[in-house]
Amino acid sequence: MAKQWLMKSEPDTFSISDLERVKVEPWSGVRSYFARAHMRAMSVGDQVLFHHSSVDPPGVAGLAKVVRTGVVDETQFDPESKYYDPKATRETPVWDCVDVEYVETFPHFVAMDRLRTDAALADMMVLRRGMRLSVQPVGEAEYARVVELGHTAPPPVPPKEPTVLRQKAAKKKKGNAKTPSGKKLAAKAKLKKKPRAR
């Protein structure tokens, strides 16, 4: 049975549009042992939420699927790559990955803020504070809900009241505030009046 995953990529490095263009790509450059373990747990046919990270706003841009597992990450052997690992050799590679294939770009980008406000996704791993893992498991129901959101236009955001109007409203409210009457002011002054020294 297929499992579901969320995989993060910085769009200025490799975006959902790039995957659409090349069709299939090795998910190379992962240097977290936890993320590597998740990729080693993947099977052909597993479903992937393609997440754009390190962008404003971050969120899920579309879908991919795993088409090959146990792929040697070639970047570990390249001294010119920032993912180069001097400990890795062809005989004993350290890093492996999976090949993913493009499936779909969502009609509606699902931003993280939208994920956070959806009650059905309250326990989703990507929403946990401090969660920076680039490859993480996703529940079947969570996956289905994110796909649904990707095909549903987000609710319209109510327009913000212009700053000038807010300032005028605040001044008007301040001007309408009740002030003490003349009699009350006179009474207060009388109470504060000090007795004459004898």
C-alpha angles and dihedrals in degrees: 000000000000119000127210129235142176117222123189126214132169105240094217086061101035124349136182086261090057091051090049089053098048095032095207128038136170110243092232132163097054109143102174118104090212092052090046090053090053091052090049088055092055126105133202108276096031113144123240134202105212106219125196110215135183090033134103108275105016118204149117113311102179149308138296136168136219112253102167135022135197093039115165110237103235094195090074090070097047113094089197092058123090085224093059114135115197090199092062122093133177089249094049111021116188101202130052132168144174135261114241127198127211115253109163147337111226117245085223120038108229105223122204091247089060091049090051094054095051111097092205090063098047093117097042110135096227090061095057116112112262094009105148100153109136095210119039140158121257128202118246092241091046091052092050091049094051090049089051091051090049089060096043124077112239117247113269115266111235111244116255117244110252114260093238092056091048091052092049091049090051092050092048091051090049091049091052093055114121116255126200115268122244091256092053092049091051091050091051091049090051092052092050093049109112120229116252117259114249 
